[in-house]
Each structure stands twice: as C-alpha cells, then as structure tokens.
Amino acid sequence: MGILLWLLCGLIAGWLTGKIMKGSGYGFFVDILLGIAGGFVGGAIAHHLGLDPHGRLIYSTLVAIGGAIILVAIIRLIKKAA
C-alpha cells in the first residue's frame, strides 16, 4: 500500500508542479517521477528543518510539491545554462 501512496503523491505533486511552474510539464510519467523525486528532496529538507512529514497524505503531498518545484527550477536553470 505504501508504494501506491508514493505514486499517488508523486502524480499529484508532479501534476501540480507543472501547473504552478507555468509549464506544460514533461509528460505524464516524467511528471510522476519528478513528483516522487520531489518527495525525497522535500522530505530531506523537511527532515533537516525538524519537520516530520510521515504518515499524512496532504502534508506529504505538499512537501513533495515543494521538492518538485525545487527540482524543476534546477532543471530549468541547467537547461538555460546549456
């Protein structure tokens, strides 16, 4: 069940990040992957700030969105520099 929740959070976070960052997104699967990776990034940042995002779907999704926004911003900076 945990993997399904990760995919659900990743899907939601990736889709919302595409909307927030004013882009068309990177496609369905890449958006999910960015959302899941954003969950790891956001979770690491939350952990270092002393926050505990475990076990709450909405909170975990918000953390994943924050992490995904950071990842998309970094990806765009790298693409611009190249």
Secondary structure, DSSP 8 states (H G I E B T S, - for coil): -HHHHHHHHHHHHHHHHHHHTTS--S-HHHHHHHHHHHHHHHHHHHHHTT---TT-HHHHHHHHHHHHHHHHHHHHHHHHH-
